[in-house]
């Protein structure tokens, strides 16, 4: 039975952020530029330095320092239900929706080594032409006259100025999807995250119990010598293709739940993919039946339900691919924002909001702040212009504050003959219906955690788990959670790239502590050579308290 050190469930941005952070020794979030330079120098040239023993006077050359970005012996495995490559689902959806640029700014990425890593990669490869500026976000378009009006009689600039620091203007561009994908590939290469690390498999059940209770001959597990003490606890992950064991598990599954379509009278499940589909489940758009009608130059109508950016992207894509007319239904108003979260959580004053979030007295308060900052689906100013253009041409009909009440499907003609909404709208016959209604996250309904939650119950607020401050299930169960499901600890940016990076930073340090504590326990009675080497590394790099070396009289 082989026990992995860490198993990451999910190979998307959150999973990649965790894996790369576990391989990075000097993360930008915790080291200054000077510390980066000094620490990397020690890593590179440390084996050439001699350390003098003050007792004997002899020189000692400790050939124990790690190579840059070495694997460090960390036994890591990634399980992803979508594929055996990083970002499989992400890339599939971007390709299906024909998304050319990300919505996130340049400093939202998963590289742990540098805050400006994506910007640096862009300039290094001369791909600045693939950046798309966010006009008006920083205040560049503000006229000189308007700036003068904002000045008070004392000559000071009013505090009601732009929320974004002018010095960060270069950050407020969005990268192309191909540029972001290339940067992620570089991260994979840099940290050697591709050598059979990802398994295309689906987790069915998770257990956490004593190693002594595991069956050595479990079908599908890797058989090897297990040096773990019998009283150690570990995870057993039952998957579609086998069984895996791990000391630590990281849940990086994004929303977690499968896309769900609202329950509407007349919407039969057997018509799925034939007459309707959820946007997250699309593999081909428009559907084959709609494409056949387009090829015959027949009139086509598509109904898209949802008020987020995905609904506008699909509507624009449908018109580009020959659909005659698109009908948009939104249950609320049309909201326009640069990002998924309010600008106050992204700009230079974001630390004020984040501190207020972390200092909240209860998780109920945090949930309220989380929901208020995200405020449902929204579209960007750029797509608002695209939408207005299509509405003016009559190719898109938009109905806000409208909900879908019932539909009627005719199998013979593959047509929705009756579409009823509230308030009532006169719809023509529809060829296809797409539900761009997002994915509802609820950790209580995740299938593979049903038994686990009975054995290790956890409080939930608004379907999100009340993790401890280390993003761990509880102090005794090393199941870490990142992404949207960690929203009560990471804040409103948890579902986005910024949440993936911040979550990886917090989780990686705690994983290191857990594994180091276990290593120290196992090293008792087995000699202290390895411990002394690691202590010398910590001393030379200055990562820990140097006075600790005086405890043993060294």
Secondary structure per residue as TSV (DSSP state, phi and psi in degrees):
chain	resnum	aa	ss	phi	psi
A	1	X	-	360.0	124.9
A	2	X	-	-105.5	128.9
A	3	X	E	-109.5	117.2
A	4	X	E	-74.2	151.7
A	5	X	E	-68.5	-47.7
A	6	X	E	-138.9	133.6
A	7	X	E	-119.0	125.8
A	8	X	E	-103.8	124.1
A	9	X	E	-95.9	106.9
A	10	X	-	120.4	123.5
A	11	X	-	-108.8	26.2
A	12	X	S	-87.6	-158.6
A	13	X	H	-58.1	-41.0
A	14	X	H	-65.7	-42.0
A	15	X	H	-65.0	-42.6
A	16	X	H	-65.3	-37.8
A	17	X	H	-63.3	-42.0
A	18	X	H	-65.2	-49.7
A	19	X	H	-61.9	-44.4
A	20	X	H	-68.9	-36.7
A	21	X	H	-65.9	-35.1
A	22	X	H	-68.2	-18.5
A	23	X	H	-98.5	-5.7
A	24	X	-	-99.3	122.8
A	25	X	S	-87.8	-22.4
A	26	X	S	-127.9	71.8
A	27	X	-	-65.7	143.8
A	28	X	T	-65.6	-23.9
A	29	X	T	-71.0	-19.6
A	30	X	T	-121.9	-6.9
A	31	X	-	-123.6	138.2
A	32	X	-	-76.9	172.9
A	33	X	H	-60.8	-41.1
A	34	X	H	-64.8	-41.0
A	35	X	H	-66.5	-37.5
A	36	X	H	-56.6	-50.0
A	37	X	H	-62.6	-45.0
A	38	X	H	-66.6	-43.7
A	39	X	H	-69.3	-41.5
A	40	X	H	-65.6	-33.3
A	41	X	H	-64.7	-41.9
A	42	X	H	-63.9	-40.8
A	43	X	H	-63.6	-36.9
A	44	X	H	-82.1	-42.8
A	45	X	H	-111.5	4.2
A	46	X	G	-60.4	-31.7
A	47	X	G	-70.8	-14.0
A	48	X	G	-89.5	-8.1
A	49	X	-	-89.8	142.2
A	50	X	-	-102.4	137.0
A	51	X	E	-109.8	125.6
A	52	X	E	-89.2	129.6
A	53	X	-	-80.8	119.0
A	54	X	T	-69.1	-19.9
A	55	X	T	-80.4	-51.8
A	56	X	T	-92.9	-19.7
A	57	X	-	79.8	0.6
A	58	X	-	-80.7	148.9
A	59	X	E	-86.7	141.7
A	60	X	E	-129.5	129.8
A	61	X	-	-106.7	100.2
A	62	X	-	-78.5	101.2
A	63	X	T	-89.6	64.0
A	64	X	T	-129.0	-5.0
A	65	X	-	-70.2	146.3
A	66	X	-	-72.8	152.4
A	67	X	-	-78.2	154.2
A	68	X	T	-56.7	125.0
A	69	X	T	63.1	29.5
A	70	X	-	-70.1	165.1
A	71	X	-	-73.4	-17.6
A	72	X	T	62.4	14.4
A	73	X	T	72.0	8.2
A	74	X	-	-74.7	118.1
A	75	X	-	-85.6	102.8
A	76	X	E	-121.9	139.5
A	77	X	E	-135.7	143.6
A	78	X	E	-120.2	131.5
A	79	X	E	-116.4	122.9
A	80	X	E	-132.2	131.3
A	81	X	S	-77.7	-15.1
A	82	X	S	-90.9	-31.0
A	83	X	-	177.5	179.2
A	84	X	S	-100.5	19.7
A	85	X	S	-128.1	155.3
A	86	X	T	-64.7	144.4
A	87	X	T	61.1	32.5
A	88	X	H	-62.1	-50.2
A	89	X	H	-67.6	-41.9
A	90	X	H	-56.3	-51.3
A	91	X	H	-66.5	-34.8
A	92	X	H	-64.9	-44.9
A	93	X	H	-68.4	-39.8
A	94	X	H	-62.3	-38.5
A	95	X	H	-70.4	-42.2
A	96	X	H	-63.8	-42.1
A	97	X	H	-84.9	-4.6
A	98	X	T	53.3	46.4
A	99	X	-	-81.1	120.7
A	100	X	-	-87.3	-32.5
A	101	X	B	-135.3	148.6
A	102	X	-	-71.5	161.0
A	103	X	S	-87.3	-23.4
A	104	X	S	-79.2	148.1
A	105	X	-	-73.2	178.3
A	106	X	T	-65.9	-28.1
A	107	X	T	-88.7	6.7
A	108	X	-	-99.3	101.6
A	109	X	S	-155.6	-176.1
A	110	X	-	-113.1	7.9
A	111	X	-	-77.3	120.7
A	112	X	S	-82.9	-9.6
A	113	X	S	-82.3	-27.5
A	114	X	-	-157.0	134.7
A	115	X	T	-62.0	-36.5
A	116	X	T	-100.3	28.5
A	117	X	H	-62.8	-41.3
A	118	X	H	-67.6	-40.5
A	119	X	H	-65.1	-41.7
A	120	X	H	-64.1	-42.0
A	121	X	H	-62.0	-38.2
A	122	X	H	-61.6	-47.8
A	123	X	H	-71.9	-34.8
A	124	X	H	-61.9	-35.5
A	125	X	T	-102.3	11.0
A	126	X	T	53.7	49.9
A	127	X	-	-117.4	31.7
A	128	X	G	-62.5	-25.1
A	129	X	G	-66.9	-13.3
A	130	X	G	-92.0	3.6
A	131	X	-	-91.6	142.0
A	132	X	E	-119.1	119.9
A	133	X	E	-74.0	148.6
A	134	X	-	-97.1	92.1
A	135	X	T	-64.8	136.0
A	136	X	T	82.7	-5.7
A	137	X	S	-73.1	-37.0
A	138	X	S	-94.8	-27.5
A	139	X	S	112.4	14.3
A	140	X	T	-62.4	-34.3
A	141	X	T	-82.9	1.1
A	142	X	-	-69.0	128.7
A	143	X	-	-71.7	160.0
A	144	X	H	-63.6	-37.5
A	145	X	H	-63.5	-41.2
A	146	X	H	-68.0	-35.6
A	147	X	H	-64.7	-37.9
A	148	X	H	-65.7	-37.5
A	149	X	H	-64.4	-27.3
A	150	X	T	-77.9	-10.2
A	151	X	B	-81.0	140.5
A	152	X	-	-83.9	175.1
A	153	X	T	-63.5	-24.8
A	154	X	T	-79.6	-7.0
A	155	X	S	92.8	-3.6
A	156	X	-	-84.2	149.6
A	157	X	B	-78.4	137.6
A	158	X	-	-61.0	146.5
A	159	X	T	-72.1	-4.7
A	160	X	T	-89.2	18.2
A	161	X	S	-69.5	-173.4
A	162	X	-	-62.2	147.0
A	163	X	S	-80.8	-7.9
A	164	X	S	-104.9	134.3
A	165	X	-	-69.4	130.4
A	166	X	G	-59.8	-29.1
A	167	X	G	-70.3	-16.5
A	168	X	G	-98.1	18.2
A	169	X	G	-56.6	-39.0
A	170	X	G	-65.6	-18.8
A	171	X	G	-74.9	-25.9
A	172	X	S	-91.7	57.1
A	173	X	E	-123.5	156.5
A	174	X	E	-112.9	135.8
A	175	X	-	-80.0	156.5
A	176	X	B	-70.2	156.8
A	177	X	H	-63.9	-34.9
A	178	X	H	-69.4	-36.3
A	179	X	H	-66.2	-44.3
A	180	X	H	-64.6	-39.8
A	181	X	H	-64.3	-40.4
A	182	X	H	-65.0	-38.5
A	183	X	H	-65.4	-39.8
A	184	X	H	-64.1	-38.4
A	185	X	H	-62.9	-37.0
A	186	X	H	-64.8	-38.8
A	187	X	H	-62.9	-42.7
A	188	X	H	-60.2	-43.6
A	189	X	H	-67.9	-42.2
A	190	X	H	-61.6	-41.7
A	191	X	T	-100.4	10.0
A	192	X	T	53.6	57.5
A	193	X	-	-104.4	25.3
A	194	X	-	-122.1	-9.5
A	195	X	S	-79.1	76.7
A	196	X	S	65.1	20.9
A	197	X	-	-76.3	-31.3
A	198	X	E	-98.6	130.7
A	199	X	E	-110.1	128.7
A	200	X	E	-80.3	97.1
A	201	X	-	-157.6	163.3
A	202	X	-	-122.4	130.2
A	203	X	E	-78.3	129.9
A	204	X	E	-105.0	-30.4
A	205	X	E	-157.7	147.2
A	206	X	E	-127.0	132.7
A	207	X	E	-128.6	150.3
A	208	X	E	-133.3	112.3
A	209	X	E	-155.0	-176.2
A	210	X	E	-70.2	143.5
A	211	X	G	-62.3	-32.4
A	212	X	G	-63.4	-19.8
A	213	X	G	-87.0	-6.2
A	214	X	S	-77.8	146.5
A	215	X	-	-87.7	121.8
A	216	X	T	-62.9	-21.8
A	217	X	T	-109.6	31.1
A	218	X	-	-64.0	136.0
A	219	X	T	-66.5	132.2
A	220	X	T	91.3	-9.0
A	221	X	S	-87.5	155.5
A	222	X	-	-80.4	122.5
A	223	X	-	-91.2	124.4
A	224	X	-	-160.3	174.3
A	225	X	-	-69.7	130.5
A	226	X	-	-109.2	114.4
A	227	X	-	-92.3	8.2
A	228	X	S	-76.5	144.3
A	229	X	-	-65.4	149.3
A	230	X	T	-64.5	-26.5
A	231	X	T	-85.6	2.2
A	232	X	-	-76.2	145.1
A	233	X	E	-99.3	148.4
A	234	X	E	-152.0	169.1
A	235	X	E	-95.9	142.8
A	236	X	E	-117.7	118.2
A	237	X	E	-107.1	113.6
A	238	X	E	-90.9	123.2
A	239	X	E	-117.6	-179.6
A	240	X	S	-64.2	-30.4
A	241	X	S	-114.3	-2.0
A	242	X	-	173.5	-157.3
A	243	X	E	-133.5	136.7
A	244	X	E	-128.9	153.7
A	245	X	E	-125.4	145.7
A	246	X	E	-154.3	150.5
A	247	X	E	-81.5	-31.7
A	248	X	E	-135.3	139.8
A	249	X	E	-125.6	137.0
A	250	X	E	-116.6	124.1
A	251	X	E	-93.5	104.9
A	252	X	-	-124.9	62.0
A	253	X	-	-104.6	14.0
A	254	X	T	66.1	-131.3
A	255	X	T	-62.5	-28.1
A	256	X	-	89.2	-54.8
A	257	X	S	-80.3	158.2
A	258	X	-	-74.9	150.2
A	259	X	-	-58.6	137.1
A	260	X	-	-124.4	138.8
A	261	X	-	-96.7	134.6
A	262	X	-	-55.2	146.5
A	263	X	-	-78.0	111.3
A	264	X	-	-128.9	130.4
A	265	X	B	-54.6	131.7
A	266	X	T	93.1	-9.6
A	267	X	-	-91.7	89.8
A	268	X	-	-82.9	141.3
A	269	X	G	-67.0	-27.1
A	270	X	G	-72.4	-8.5
A	271	X	G	-93.2	4.2
A	272	X	B	-58.3	136.0
A	273	X	T	71.5	-17.2
A	274	X	T	-90.4	-48.4
A	275	X	T	-117.2	-16.2
A	276	X	E	-155.9	163.2
A	277	X	E	-165.9	152.9
A	278	X	E	-80.0	145.4
A	279	X	G	-59.0	-36.1
A	280	X	G	-71.6	-13.4
A	281	X	G	-103.6	3.8
A	282	X	-	-70.1	133.2
A	283	X	S	-115.0	-22.3
A	284	X	S	-145.4	128.6
A	285	X	S	-141.1	131.2
A	286	X	S	-66.8	175.1
A	287	X	-	-68.0	160.3
A	288	X	H	-55.8	-40.0
A	289	X	H	-64.6	-38.8
A	290	X	H	-68.4	-38.8
A	291	X	H	-63.1	-37.0
A	292	X	H	-63.8	-41.2
A	293	X	H	-67.6	-36.9
A	294	X	H	-64.4	-40.9
A	295	X	H	-63.1	-30.5
A	296	X	T	-88.2	6.1
A	297	X	T	61.2	30.9
A	298	X	-	-88.5	155.7
A	299	X	-	-71.4	137.8
A	300	X	-	-131.8	143.3
A	301	X	E	-130.1	135.0
A	302	X	E	-126.2	137.5
A	303	X	E	-107.2	126.3
A	304	X	E	-118.2	124.0
A	305	X	E	-106.1	121.3
A	306	X	-	147.1	149.8
A	307	X	S	-113.9	15.3
A	308	X	S	-98.5	-175.4
A	309	X	H	-64.7	-33.5
A	310	X	H	-60.9	-37.9
A	311	X	H	-63.8	-40.1
A	312	X	H	-71.5	-38.7
A	313	X	H	-62.4	-42.3
A	314	X	H	-68.9	-38.2
A	315	X	H	-63.0	-45.2
A	316	X	H	-63.9	-41.3
A	317	X	H	-65.3	-40.8
A	318	X	H	-60.5	-43.4
A	319	X	H	-66.9	-37.5
A	320	X	H	-65.2	-27.5
A	321	X	T	-98.5	14.5
A	322	X	T	106.2	-0.9
A	323	X	-	-66.7	138.5
A	324	X	S	-71.6	-47.3
A	325	X	E	-150.4	144.9
A	326	X	E	-123.1	134.7
A	327	X	E	-110.1	127.0
A	328	X	E	-109.6	128.8
A	329	X	E	-117.8	125.5
A	330	X	-	-127.5	132.9
A	331	X	S	-77.4	-14.5
A	332	X	S	-127.3	-163.9
A	333	X	-	-78.7	166.4
A	334	X	-	-82.7	115.8
A	335	X	-	-106.2	135.5
A	336	X	B	-116.9	120.2
A	337	X	-	-144.2	153.0
A	338	X	S	-67.5	-41.5
A	339	X	S	-125.9	172.6
A	340	X	S	-61.1	-32.9
A	341	X	S	-107.5	163.6
A	342	X	-	-61.9	151.8
A	343	X	G	-61.4	-26.4
A	344	X	G	-63.4	-22.9
A	345	X	G	-91.1	-0.5
A	346	X	T	-116.3	-33.5
A	347	X	S	-72.3	-166.4
A	348	X	T	-70.5	-16.3
A	349	X	T	-99.6	17.0
A	350	X	H	-64.6	-30.3
A	351	X	H	-64.2	-29.2
A	352	X	H	-65.2	-47.1
A	353	X	H	-66.0	-40.2
A	354	X	H	-66.5	-39.2
A	355	X	H	-64.7	-39.1
A	356	X	H	-63.7	-36.6
A	357	X	H	-66.2	-47.2
A	358	X	H	-69.2	-27.8
A	359	X	T	-90.2	4.5
A	360	X	-	-60.6	145.4
A	361	X	S	-73.5	-34.1
A	362	X	S	-132.7	161.4
A	363	X	H	-69.7	-25.6
A	364	X	H	-63.3	-38.9
A	365	X	H	-65.6	-41.8
A	366	X	H	-63.7	-40.0
A	367	X	H	-63.3	-41.1
A	368	X	H	-62.1	-42.8
A	369	X	H	-65.7	-38.7
A	370	X	H	-60.4	-50.5
A	371	X	H	-67.9	-37.1
A	372	X	H	-67.9	-39.1
A	373	X	H	-69.8	-34.4
A	374	X	H	-86.4	-43.4
A	375	X	-	54.6	42.2
A	376	X	S	72.9	-169.0
A	377	X	-	-71.6	149.3
A	378	X	-	-151.3	166.1
A	379	X	B	-122.8	162.3
A	380	X	-	-86.2	159.2
A	381	X	H	-57.2	-34.3
A	382	X	H	-64.1	-45.0
A	383	X	H	-75.4	-20.0
A	384	X	H	-65.8	-39.3
A	385	X	H	-65.0	-40.7
A	386	X	H	-63.4	-43.3
A	387	X	H	-62.6	-45.9
A	388	X	H	-60.4	-37.7
A	389	X	H	-64.2	-43.6
A	390	X	H	-70.1	-35.3
A	391	X	H	-66.2	-41.3
A	392	X	H	-64.0	-32.5
A	393	X	H	-83.4	-7.7
A	394	X	T	83.8	8.1
A	395	X	S	-84.7	-20.5
A	396	X	E	-125.4	133.7
A	397	X	E	-113.6	118.3
A	398	X	E	-105.4	130.7
A	399	X	E	-126.9	109.4
A	400	X	-	-92.4	164.4
A	401	X	S	52.9	40.1
A	402	X	-	-131.8	137.0
A	403	X	E	-121.5	150.3
A	404	X	E	-84.7	126.4
A	405	X	E	-102.0	-44.7
A	406	X	E	-159.3	157.3
A	407	X	E	-141.4	164.9
A	408	X	E	-139.6	124.9
A	409	X	E	-106.3	133.4
A	410	X	E	-109.3	107.3
A	411	X	T	-62.4	-34.9
A	412	X	T	-64.4	-40.2
A	413	X	T	-102.4	-5.7
A	414	X	T	55.3	50.4
A	415	X	E	-135.6	142.1
A	416	X	E	-89.2	105.9
A	417	X	E	-84.7	-24.5
A	418	X	E	-133.6	114.9
A	419	X	E	-121.8	115.9
A	420	X	E	-113.9	134.3
A	421	X	E	-129.6	170.0
A	422	X	E	-132.4	119.9
A	423	X	S	-65.4	162.4
A	424	X	-	-65.1	133.1
A	425	X	-	-129.9	140.0
A	426	X	-	-83.1	103.8
A	427	X	-	-100.2	146.1
A	428	X	-	-80.7	-179.7
A	429	X	-	-66.1	135.9
A	430	X	B	-105.4	139.1
A	431	X	S	-87.3	-26.9
A	432	X	E	-160.0	149.6
A	433	X	E	-125.9	128.8
A	434	X	E	-116.3	130.4
A	435	X	E	-102.4	100.7
A	436	X	-	-97.0	57.9
A	437	X	-	-100.0	13.0
A	438	X	-	73.6	-172.2
A	439	X	-	-125.4	123.8
A	440	X	-	-82.2	122.1
A	441	X	-	-90.2	127.2
A	442	X	-	-151.2	105.7
A	443	X	G	-66.4	-20.7
A	444	X	G	-71.1	-18.3
A	445	X	G	-107.1	3.6
A	446	X	-	-65.6	122.8
A	447	X	G	-59.3	-42.1
A	448	X	G	-78.2	-2.9
A	449	X	G	-110.0	6.3
A	450	X	H	-63.3	-50.5
A	451	X	H	-69.5	-38.4
A	452	X	H	-61.6	-41.7
A	453	X	H	-70.6	-24.9
A	454	X	H	-71.5	-37.4
A	455	X	H	-81.5	-29.7
A	456	X	S	-132.0	75.6
A	457	X	-	-64.2	151.7
A	458	X	-	-141.8	144.5
A	459	X	-	-74.3	146.8
A	460	X	E	-130.3	145.4
A	461	X	E	-128.8	117.1
A	462	X	T	60.9	36.8
A	463	X	T	74.9	2.5
A	464	X	E	-105.3	139.8
A	465	X	E	-74.6	146.8
A	466	X	-	-90.7	79.9
A	467	X	-	-70.8	167.6
A	468	X	-	-79.2	179.0
A	469	X	T	-68.0	-14.4
A	470	X	T	-92.4	10.4
A	471	X	S	64.0	26.7
A	472	X	E	-104.7	151.6
A	473	X	E	-51.8	-52.8
A	474	X	E	-159.3	179.7
A	475	X	T	-65.9	-18.0
A	476	X	T	-106.9	-12.2
A	477	X	E	-119.6	107.0
A	478	X	E	-78.8	54.1
A	479	X	E	-100.7	110.4
A	480	X	E	-94.7	147.9
A	481	X	E	-128.4	133.9
A	482	X	-	-135.2	172.6
A	483	X	G	83.5	-155.0
A	484	X	G	-57.1	-37.9
A	485	X	G	-68.7	-12.9
A	486	X	G	-100.8	24.6
A	487	X	H	-61.9	-29.1
A	488	X	H	-73.5	-11.5
A	489	X	H	-115.1	-30.8
A	490	X	H	-92.7	-22.8
A	491	X	-	99.9	-175.0
A	492	X	G	-61.6	-22.2
A	493	X	G	-84.0	3.7
A	494	X	G	-56.2	-41.7
A	495	X	G	-74.4	-8.9
A	496	X	S	-101.5	-179.6
A	497	X	H	-61.9	-34.3
A	498	X	H	-64.1	-35.9
A	499	X	H	-68.3	-36.2
A	500	X	H	-62.3	-42.0
A	501	X	H	-73.3	-44.6
A	502	X	H	-65.8	-41.1
A	503	X	H	-62.8	-40.8
A	504	X	H	-62.5	-38.5
A	505	X	H	-62.9	-46.7
A	506	X	H	-69.1	-38.6
A	507	X	H	-72.4	-40.9
A	508	X	H	-60.9	-42.7
A	509	X	H	-61.7	-40.1
A	510	X	H	-72.1	-34.1
A	511	X	H	-63.1	-43.0
A	512	X	H	-60.1	-43.0
A	513	X	H	-63.6	-42.9
A	514	X	H	-63.3	-46.1
A	515	X	H	-69.3	-35.8
A	516	X	H	-67.3	-41.2
A	517	X	H	-62.3	-40.7
A	518	X	H	-66.1	-39.1
A	519	X	H	-64.4	-39.2
A	520	X	H	-65.6	-38.3
A	521	X	H	-65.4	-41.8
A	522	X	H	-73.6	-20.5
A	523	X	T	-82.8	-8.2
A	524	X	T	-64.3	123.5
A	525	X	T	82.9	2.9
A	526	X	S	-115.9	17.6
A	527	X	-	92.7	160.9
A	528	X	S	-118.3	12.8
A	529	X	H	-60.0	-47.7
A	530	X	H	-63.9	-38.0
A	531	X	H	-65.6	-41.8
A	532	X	H	-64.6	-38.5
A	533	X	H	-63.4	-45.1
A	534	X	H	-65.5	-37.3
A	535	X	H	-64.4	-38.2
A	536	X	H	-66.9	-36.4
A	537	X	H	-62.8	-46.7
A	538	X	H	-62.6	-37.9
A	539	X	H	-66.8	-45.6
A	540	X	H	-66.6	-35.8
A	541	X	H	-85.3	-16.5
A	542	X	T	72.7	24.4
A	543	X	-	-77.8	-24.7
A	544	X	S	-127.7	-176.9
A	545	X	-	-68.3	117.0
A	546	X	G	-68.7	-22.5
A	547	X	G	-69.8	-12.9
A	548	X	G	-62.0	-27.5
A	549	X	G	-67.7	-16.7
A	550	X	G	-82.6	-12.8
A	551	X	T	-62.4	-43.4
A	552	X	T	-92.4	6.3
A	553	X	T	79.5	19.0
A	554	X	-	-79.1	360.0
